[in-house]
Amino acid sequence: MNVERAAVAGTVAVALVLGGCTAGREPAATPASSGPAAAPVFSAGAEGIGDPYFPTYGNGGYDVAGYDLKLRYDPRSGRLAGTATITATATQNLASLNFDLAHLTAQRVTVDGVTARGVADGNELVVTPATGIANARPFTVVVDYAGEPGTVGNKVLGVGGWQRTDDGGFALGQPESASTWFPVNDHPSDKATFKLAMTVPDGVEALSNGVPGGRVTADGWTTWHWAEDSPMASYLATVVIGQYRVTTTTHDGKPMVIAIPESLPADGPAARSMARTAEVADFLATRLGPYPFDAYGGVVINDPRVGYALETQTRPVYGQVFFSGGPNVTVVAHELAHQWFGDSVALERWQDIWLNEGFATYAEWLWREHDGEGTVQRTFDRYYAEMNWSEKPGDPGADHLFGSAVYIRGGMTLHALRDQIGDKAFFRLLKTWTSEQRDGNVTTDEFIAAAEEAAGRDLSPLFDAWLFGTSRPPRP
C-alpha cells in the first residue's frame, strides 16, 4: 500500500509391554479391552485467528483453499446478491465455524450439500453444519447472500470495504475490506485462490484480480469473469465497477489489463504512468526475481475518497490523487514491488508489515535510481537526516500500521543491510527470499534468519538497531 504523503493435535499411543513366556508357566493373559474408543469432541472454531494486533480478525478452525464468487451488482439500487462457494479444510474437530461478513445477509447456507444453520453475529456469519466436521477433512460451504454492501474501518487506519459510486462501486482497503462483499476468513495468513463472475448492466465494466475470462451478455446484463490461481490474502481481493476504458494486451505471454476512468483523459498523466507498467515490472524482476503471477495490470480510480494506492494482487489500484501533479511512475513501482513483497510473499501477522512496505519502498528507490531520479544512497541520506526514530518499524503498534517508520525506516533497514553484507549477497538474498517463500506467509524472524544465512554471520545488532531501536543507528 502507498499512502499519499505529501496444530493439528497429535494422538498419544500407549503400548502395553507384556512379559514373555517362562518355563512351566502359561503366558500372561491379554488384558480385556476397556471398551469402545471415546467419541471425538467437536467444538466451535475461534472467532479470531489470533493476530497480536487484531485478535478478532479472521477465524480459527479451518484453512480456506479457494473462493468462487458468482455475484450481481445493480448500480442503480446499490444491491449486491449472489453465491459464494468456499472450499476449506478443518484444522480441528469443528462443531461450527465463523466467516467474516459485514452488512450483507446470508439467505441460505449449505455444508457439503446439506443445509446448515447460518446466523449473523455482528460482522460474523456463524455456520453450524448438520454434523460436525472432522479434523483434517476437506469441506465445502455454499452461501447465498444479498444486501447493500458498506464499509469497515476506523479513524486511525482509515475506511475500507465497498464504496458506492454514481456509475458503480468498488471494494478496496487494508487491513480489511473483503468481508464487506463476500464471506471470508479475513486475515492474510489464510491465503486462497479466487474466482469472480460479476454480472453488471451492459455498458458497465467490472475489473478484478487475475486472468480475465470470457464475457457473457444476456437480457441487458454482462458477466465478467476473473480468476487468480495463486493463493491471495483476502484484503488483496478487489472489484471495480463503473465507466472505464479497458485496454487488454499481452506482456511476456501473460495478459496485461489496464483500466482508466472515462472521466480522465485517455492520454493524461494517469494513463501515461500506467503505460509503463510492463517496463517497471521487468526492471524489478532483475532485482527481485521472476514476476510471481500470471497477469499484470492496474486500475485508476477517480474518486476523492481514495487517497492511496493498494497492491491488489496482479492488478494494483491507484487513486487519481497520485497523478494530479503529472505522471508518477514511482507509485507504480511501489505497488508492483508489492506483487513480490506483500502479495506473493505475504504476512503471517500484521506486526511484520514492514516486510511489505519497507521492501516496496526500497524497490521504489531502486526504480528511481534506474530511471535517473537520484541514487538510493542520496534518498537514504535525506531520510536519515529527518527521520523520527521513536517509532519502531519491526513493532509499530496497530495505530501506526501505515506510519512513516514502517515505510521509510523499513526501507532504510534494507539499505543498511545491503551496506553491511554487500551488493552481491544482498540481491541474491532478495531473489532467494522471493523464490523460497513464494505463495507463502512469513515473519520478521524468518527474514532475519535468511539474511544471516546469506551473510554467514550474526546480524542481530543491525536488526535490533534499525527495526526495534528508538534512537538513531550509526549511518552506513
C-alpha positions in Angstrom: 0.0 0.0 0.0 1.1 3.5 -0.7 -0.4 6.3 1.3 -0.4 9.8 -0.2 2.1 11.5 2.0 2.9 14.9 0.8 -1.8 -27.8 15.2 -3.4 -30.5 14.5 -3.5 -32.2 17.9 -1.5 -35.5 17.9 -2.6 -38.8 19.3 -0.5 -40.3 22.0 -0.5 -44.1 21.9 0.5 -46.0 25.0 1.7 -49.6 24.4 1.4 -52.3 27.0 4.5 -54.4 27.0 3.6 -57.9 28.1 6.1 -60.4 29.6 7.1 -63.4 27.5 6.6 -67.0 28.4 8.8 -68.6 31.0 9.4 -72.3 31.6 6.5 -74.1 33.3 4.2 -71.1 33.2 1.3 -70.1 31.0 1.6 -66.9 29.0 0.2 -63.8 30.7 -3.4 -63.1 29.6 -4.0 -60.2 27.3 -5.9 -57.5 29.2 -9.5 -57.2 28.2 -10.5 -54.2 26.1 -11.6 -51.2 28.1 -14.5 -50.6 25.8 -15.1 -48.6 22.6 -12.9 -45.6 21.9 -14.2 -42.3 23.2 -16.3 -40.3 20.8 -14.4 -37.3 19.2 -15.1 -33.9 20.8 -16.3 -31.2 18.4 -16.0 -27.5 19.3 -16.6 -24.1 17.7 -13.8 -22.6 15.7 -12.3 -19.4 17.2 -13.9 -16.1 16.4 -10.5 -14.6 15.6 -7.3 -16.0 14.0 -5.2 -14.8 16.9 -3.3 -11.9 15.4 -1.5 -10.0 18.2 -2.6 -6.6 16.7 -6.1 -7.6 15.7 -7.3 -10.6 17.7 -10.7 -10.6 16.2 -9.6 -10.5 12.5 -10.1 -13.8 10.7 -11.4 -17.0 12.2 -9.9 -20.2 13.6 -10.6 -23.9 13.0 -10.2 -24.1 9.2 -8.0 -23.2 6.3 -9.5 -21.9 3.1 -8.3 -23.3 -0.3 -10.5 -21.2 -2.6 -13.3 -18.7 -3.0 -15.6 -18.9 -6.0 -18.0 -15.9 -6.2 -21.0 -15.6 -8.6 -22.4 -12.1 -8.0 -24.7 -9.5 -9.5 -24.5 -5.8 -8.7 -27.1 -3.2 -9.7 -25.5 0.3 -9.6 -29.0 1.9 -9.6 -30.1 0.3 -6.3 -26.7 -0.4 -4.8 -27.8 -4.0 -4.2 -25.3 -6.9 -4.4 -26.5 -10.5 -4.5 -25.1 -13.9 -5.3 -23.4 -17.1 -4.1 -20.0 -17.8 -2.5 -18.6 -21.3 -2.7 -15.8 -21.7 -0.2 -13.6 -24.8 -0.2 -11.6 -25.4 3.0 -10.1 -28.0 5.3 -10.8 -28.3 9.0 -7.8 -27.8 11.4 -9.8 -29.1 14.4 -13.0 -31.1 15.0 -15.5 -28.4 14.1 -18.9 -28.1 15.6 -19.3 -24.6 14.0 -17.2 -22.1 12.2 -17.3 -18.3 11.5 -16.8 -16.2 8.4 -16.3 -12.5 8.4 -19.3 -10.9 6.7 -20.4 -7.2 7.2 -23.6 -5.6 6.1 -24.8 -8.5 4.0 -27.3 -11.2 4.9 -26.9 -14.9 4.3 -30.2 -16.3 2.9 -29.2 -20.0 2.6 -26.1 -21.9 3.8 -25.0 -25.5 3.0 -22.1 -27.6 4.1 -21.2 -30.4 1.7 -24.6 -30.0 0.1 -26.5 -30.3 3.3 -28.5 -27.4 4.7 -26.7 -25.7 7.6 -27.6 -23.1 10.1 -26.2 -19.6 9.3 -26.7 -16.9 11.9 -25.4 -13.3 11.8 -23.5 -12.2 14.9 -22.3 -8.6 14.4 -19.9 -8.8 11.5 -19.6 -12.6 11.7 -21.6 -15.3 10.0 -21.7 -18.3 12.3 -22.2 -21.6 10.3 -23.4 -24.7 12.2 -23.4 -27.8 9.9 -25.9 -30.6 10.4 -23.0 -32.8 11.7 -19.5 -31.9 12.9 -16.6 -31.6 10.5 -13.7 -33.9 11.5 -10.2 -32.5 11.8 -8.2 -32.6 8.5 -11.3 -33.2 6.4 -11.9 -31.0 3.3 -15.4 -29.5 3.1 -17.4 -27.0 1.0 -19.6 -24.2 2.2 -22.0 -22.5 -0.1 -23.6 -19.2 1.0 -26.4 -17.4 -0.9 -26.4 -13.8 0.3 -27.6 -10.3 -0.6 -27.8 -6.7 0.6 -26.3 -3.3 0.2 -22.5 -3.6 0.9 -20.9 -0.9 3.0 -17.6 0.0 4.7 -15.5 -1.1 7.7 -12.6 0.5 9.5 -11.8 3.3 11.9 -10.4 6.9 12.1 -6.8 5.7 12.7 -6.4 3.1 9.9 -9.0 4.6 7.5 -12.1 3.2 5.9 -12.1 0.2 3.7 -14.6 -2.0 2.0 -17.4 -1.3 -0.5 -17.8 2.2 -1.7 -20.8 3.1 -3.9 -20.3 5.5 -6.8 -22.6 7.2 -9.3 -21.8 4.6 -12.0 -21.0 1.6 -9.9 -18.8 0.9 -6.9 -15.5 -0.6 -5.8 -14.2 -2.8 -3.0 -10.8 -1.8 -1.6 -9.0 -1.4 1.7 -6.3 -2.5 4.1 -6.2 -4.2 6.6 -9.8 -5.3 6.0 -12.2 -4.9 3.1 -13.2 -8.4 1.8 -15.8 -9.0 4.5 -17.9 -6.2 3.1 -18.6 -8.1 -0.1 -18.2 -11.9 0.5 -18.0 -14.3 3.4 -14.3 -14.7 4.2 -11.6 -15.7 6.6 -10.3 -12.1 6.6 -6.7 -12.4 7.6 -3.6 -12.6 5.3 -2.3 -15.7 7.0 -5.1 -17.7 5.3 -4.4 -17.2 1.6 -6.6 -18.8 -1.0 -7.3 -18.9 -4.7 -10.0 -16.5 -6.0 -12.6 -16.6 -8.8 -15.2 -14.0 -9.6 -18.1 -13.9 -12.0 -19.5 -10.4 -11.6 -22.7 -9.5 -13.5 -23.4 -5.8 -14.1 -25.6 -3.9 -16.6 -24.4 -3.8 -20.2 -22.0 -0.9 -20.8 -20.6 -1.1 -17.3 -17.1 -2.5 -16.7 -16.2 -4.9 -13.9 -12.5 -5.3 -13.1 -10.9 -7.7 -10.7 -7.9 -9.8 -9.9 -6.1 -12.3 -12.0 -6.6 -13.6 -15.5 -9.6 -12.3 -17.5 -12.1 -14.9 -18.8 -14.8 -14.6 -21.3 -17.8 -12.2 -21.0 -21.4 -13.4 -21.4 -24.2 -11.0 -22.2 -27.9 -11.7 -21.9 -31.0 -9.6 -21.2 -29.2 -6.4 -20.7 -26.6 -7.7 -18.3 -22.9 -8.7 -18.8 -21.0 -11.2 -16.7 -17.2 -10.5 -16.4 -15.1 -13.5 -15.4 -11.8 -13.3 -13.4 -9.6 -16.0 -11.9 -6.5 -15.7 -9.6 -4.9 -19.2 -9.3 -2.1 -18.1 -7.0 -3.0 -18.0 -3.3 -4.1 -14.5 -2.3 -4.5 -12.7 1.0 -8.2 -11.6 1.4 -7.5 -7.9 1.6 -5.9 -8.1 -1.8 -9.2 -9.1 -3.4 -10.9 -6.2 -5.3 -13.6 -5.4 -7.7 -14.0 -2.1 -9.5 -17.3 -1.4 -11.3 -18.1 1.7 -13.5 -17.2 3.5 -16.7 -13.7 2.6 -17.7 -11.5 2.5 -20.8 -10.1 -1.1 -20.5 -7.0 -2.0 -22.5 -6.0 -5.7 -22.7 -2.7 -6.6 -24.2 -0.1 -9.3 -23.6 3.3 -9.0 -21.9 5.8 -11.8 -21.5 3.0 -14.2 -22.6 0.6 -13.0 -19.8 -2.4 -10.8 -20.0 -2.0 -7.1 -19.2 -5.2 -5.4 -18.2 -5.2 -1.6 -17.5 -8.3 0.4 -16.8 -8.5 4.2 -16.8 -11.8 6.0 -15.8 -13.6 7.6 -18.7 -13.7 10.8 -16.6 -9.9 11.1 -17.0 -8.1 12.0 -20.3 -7.1 9.0 -22.4 -3.5 10.4 -22.7 -3.3 12.1 -19.3 -0.8 11.7 -16.5 -2.5 8.6 -15.1 -2.7 6.8 -18.5 1.0 7.7 -19.3 2.1 6.4 -15.9 0.2 3.2 -16.2 1.6 2.7 -19.7 5.0 2.0 -18.1 3.7 -0.9 -16.0 5.5 -3.6 -18.1 8.8 -1.6 -18.2 8.7 -1.2 -14.4 7.8 -4.9 -13.8 10.7 -6.1 -16.0 13.2 -3.9 -14.2 12.0 -5.1 -10.8 12.4 -8.7 -12.0 16.1 -8.1 -12.5 16.4 -7.2 -8.8 13.7 -9.4 -7.1 13.5 -12.5 -9.3 10.8 -13.6 -11.8 7.4 -11.9 -11.7 5.3 -14.2 -9.5 1.9 -14.1 -11.1 0.0 -15.0 -14.3 -1.3 -11.5 -15.1 -0.2 -7.8 -15.0 -2.1 -4.5 -15.0 -3.6 -1.8 -12.9 -6.8 0.3 -12.3 -7.0 4.0 -11.6 -10.0 5.3 -9.5 -11.1 8.9 -9.9 -12.7 9.3 -6.5 -11.6 11.7 -3.7 -12.2 9.0 -1.1 -9.2 7.1 -2.5 -6.2 8.9 -1.2 -3.9 5.9 -1.5 -2.8 3.1 -3.8 -3.2 -0.6 -2.9 -1.3 -3.6 -4.2 -4.4 -5.7 -5.0 -3.0 -8.9 -6.5 -2.0 -8.8 -10.2 -4.0 -5.5 -10.6 -3.0 -2.7 -8.3 -5.5 0.1 -7.7 -4.3 3.7 -7.8 -6.1 6.8 -6.5 -6.1 9.6 -9.1 -4.5 11.8 -6.4 -1.1 10.3 -7.3 -1.3 11.7 -10.8 -2.8 15.1 -10.1 0.6 16.8 -10.5 1.7 14.9 -13.6 3.0 11.4 -14.4 4.0 9.4 -11.4 5.8 6.2 -12.2 7.3 5.9 -8.6 3.9 4.9 -7.2 3.6 2.3 -10.0 7.0 0.9 -9.0 5.9 0.8 -5.3 2.7 -1.2 -6.0 4.3 -3.5 -8.5 7.1 -4.3 -6.0 4.3 -5.4 -3.6 3.4 -8.2 -6.1 6.6 -9.8 -4.8 6.6 -8.4 -1.2 3.2 -8.5 0.4 1.3 -10.5 -2.3 3.3 -13.5 -3.3 5.3 -13.4 0.0 2.6 -12.4 2.4 2.4 -11.6 6.1 1.8 -14.1 8.8 0.8 -11.3 11.3 0.2 -7.6 10.8 3.0 -6.6 13.2 5.5 -7.5 10.4 4.0 -5.1 7.8 7.5 -3.6 7.2 8.2 -6.8 5.2 5.6 -5.4 2.8 6.1 -1.7 2.9 9.8 -1.4 3.7 10.6 -3.7 0.8 8.2 -1.9 -1.6 9.7 1.4 -0.5 13.2 0.2 -1.2 12.2 -1.2 -4.6 10.8 2.2 -5.3 14.2 3.8 -4.5 15.9 1.3 -6.8 13.5 2.2 -9.6 14.1 5.9 -9.1 17.8 5.4 -9.4 17.3 3.3 -12.5 15.1 6.0 -14.0 17.7 8.7 -13.4 15.9 10.4 -10.4 18.8 10.2 -7.9 20.7 7.4 -6.2 19.5 5.2 -3.5 22.2 6.5 -1.2 21.1 10.1 -1.7 17.5 9.1 -0.9 18.7 7.3 2.2 20.8 10.3 3.3 17.8 12.6 3.1 15.6 10.5 5.2 18.4 9.7 7.7 18.7 13.4 8.4 15.0 13.9 9.1 13.6 10.6 10.4 11.7 10.4 13.7 13.4 7.5 15.4 10.9 6.9 18.2 8.7 4.6 16.0 9.8 1.1 15.5 9.1 -0.5 12.1 9.5 -4.0 13.5 6.7 -3.4 16.0 4.9 -0.2 15.1 1.7 -0.9 17.0 -1.7 -1.3 15.4 -2.3 2.5 15.4 0.9 3.1 13.3 0.5 0.3 10.8 0.9 2.8 8.0 3.2 5.2 9.7 6.3 6.6 8.0 8.6 4.3 10.1 7.1 1.2 8.5 7.7 2.6 5.0 10.8 4.8 5.2 12.7 3.3 8.2 11.8 -0.1 6.8 13.5 0.8 3.5 16.4 2.3 5.3 16.8 -1.0 7.2 17.3 -2.8 3.9 19.9 -0.3 2.8 21.8 -0.7 6.0 21.7 -4.5 5.4 22.9 -4.0 1.9 25.8 -1.9 3.1 26.8 -4.5 5.7 26.7 -7.6 3.5 27.5 -6.2 0.1 25.5 -5.9 -3.1 26.1 -9.5 -4.3 24.8 -11.1 -1.2 22.0 -8.6 -0.7 20.4 -9.0 -4.2 21.0 -12.8 -4.0 19.1 -12.7 -0.7 16.1 -10.8 -2.3 15.8 -13.3 -5.1 16.2 -16.3 -2.8 13.6 -14.9 -0.4 11.0 -14.3 -3.1 11.7 -17.8 -4.6 11.7 -19.9 -1.5 8.8 -18.1 0.2 6.7 -17.8 -3.0 2.9 -18.1 -2.3 3.6 -18.4 1.5 3.4 -16.4 4.7 6.5 -15.0 6.6 7.6 -13.3 9.7 10.4 -10.9 10.6 12.3 -13.6 12.4 12.3 -15.7 9.2 13.7 -12.9 7.2 16.5 -12.2 9.8 17.4 -15.9 9.7 17.6 -15.8 5.9 19.7 -12.6 6.0 22.1 -14.2 8.5 22.4 -17.3 6.3 23.2 -15.0 3.3 25.8 -13.1 5.3 27.3 -16.1 7.1 27.2 -14.3 10.4 25.0 -12.9 13.2 23.2 -9.7 12.2 21.1 -9.2 15.4 22.9 -5.9 16.3 21.9 -4.4 12.9 18.2 -5.5 13.0 17.9 -4.6 16.7 19.0 -1.1 15.9 17.1 -0.5 12.7 13.9 -2.3 13.4 13.4 -2.1 17.1 15.6 0.7 18.5 14.3 4.2 19.4 17.5 6.2 18.7 19.4 7.0 15.5 21.6 4.0 14.4 25.1 4.7 13.1 24.9 5.8 9.5 26.1 3.2 6.9 
